[in-house]
């Protein structure tokens, strides 16, 4: 996003100050050129999203939110957008049926093994995934609409990875 929109002011939010520290390291060169990237430690489940934004992008974060909390997070995102604003989420989704979820799991395992992941790395990833609170894509699109988003659609889906978006009504 920073490269695609070199004049944009960017705010990074994460519950983990360690992750924000890694982001600061990654963007250190750009920070020297212009102080346009801002960092805030925030638990978006328990706190409001500060500020107003034309675009909010989330990537591989919201799947940690339990369904009831995710519905509330969508409402917070909607409130933080300017009129006509856009929300884009690139994240994991739960398979719509147990059978499809099992197929997604097998495809994921096959793909990461083909990429060279070791069984130890896979075991660590599976352990981390125990904390996931993934919801189905259909549920998430329904919750976006319930929060007030319009033009809600899935732009891309590959097994359990999806990119979907919605617009806030322009006044």
N, C-alpha and C positions, 0 to 999 in steps of 0.2 A: 504494500500500500504506500509506503514511504517513497519508493522509487517511482511508482505509477503516478503519484500526485505530489510532486516536489514542492508545491507551494502550500500544501495543506498543513494545518495544525493537527497534530496527532496526540491523543491521550491514550495511554496504555493502562488498563486496570487489571489487577490480579490479586488474589487473596494471598499469594506467596511473595514476600519481599525478595526471596531468593530468586524466583523466576523474573521479577522485575529487574533485579541486579544483572541477570544474564542478558536481558533485553537492553539494558543501558550499555553493557559491554559491546553488544552487537551493533548498536547505533551510535557508538562513541564518535566516529568520524563525522557523521552527519550532525551530531550535536555541536561539534566545533564550528561547522559552517553556519548553522542557524539554530537557535534554541526553539525548535518547533515541535519537539517530542517531549511530552510531559508524562510523568509516571506517578501512579497513585495505588497504594495498597488498599484494597477494598474487598469486602465480602458482599457481593451483590445480592446474596440471598437475604442477608440481615440488614442491609443498608440501602438507602436510595442511591441512584446513580447521579453523582453531582454534575452539573453543567447541562448545556443544551448542545446537541450535535446534529449535523446534517446527515451523517451516515454513522451507523454503529455496526461494526463487524465483530463477530465472535468466531473463534476457531478452536475446536477441540477443548472446549471448556464446559459448556452447558450440560453435557451428558453426565456430569457429576451431580446434577441437581435432581432431587426427588421430584416426582410429577407435580405435587401440590406447590412446591417451591418454584418449579419451572414456570408454571402458569403465572405466578406472581412476578417472576423475573421478566417475563414478556411484557407485563403491564408496566414495570419500571422502565424497560427499554422504550416502550411506546411514549411514556411521559417524558423521557430524556431527549426524544427526537424533536427537531423543529418541524413545523408544518411542512408536509411534502417530503419529509425525511425517509431514509431507507435503512432497513435492518437486514443484514445478511448473516446467516449462520452456516458455517461449514463444520460439521460434527458427525458423530456416530448416532445412528438410530437403531432401535430395536426392531428385529424382524416382525412383520405383521402377524405371523403365526409361529408357534413353537417349531414346526417343521422347517419353515424358512429361516428362522433364527439358527437352527442347527446347521442348515446349509451355509449360511453366512459364516458361521464359526469355522466350518471345515474349509471353506474357500480361503478365509483369512490365514488359517494354519498352513494350508498348502502354499499360499503366496509368500508368506514370510520365510518358510523353509526354502523355497526356490530362491529367495533373495540372500540366503546364507545365514539366517539367524540360527544360533545354536539352541539346543534344547534347554540349556540354562537360561539363556536370554528369553526364550519363550515362557519358561516357568515364571520368571520375574514379571513379565508382561501380564501373564494370566493372574498373578497375585495382585498386581496393581488394578486390574480390571474388576476385582471383587468390590472395589469402591464405586464402580460405575452405577448410575441410576437411570440408565437409558430408557427412553420412551419411544413409542412407534412414531414414524414419520406422520402418519395420519393424525395421531393425537396432537403432535406438535403444530401441525398446520391448523388444526381446529382451534387450538389454544391461541395461536397468533390472531386468528380472526376474532375470537372472543375478546381479545385485548384491544381490538379496534383496528388492526391492520387490514389494509386493502391490497388487492392484487397479490395475494399470497400464492406462492407457487414454489414447487421444487424445480430448481434449475439443473440439478445433476444428482444422480444416484448410482452408486456402485456397491452392491451388497449392502453393508451397514453404514457406508459413508454417504452423506448427502449434503448438498448445498441448497438451502432454501432461503426465501426472502419475503418481505412484505413492506408496503409503504404506509406511512402515516398520511392521513387525508390532508391535502393542501387546503388551507383556509381560503 
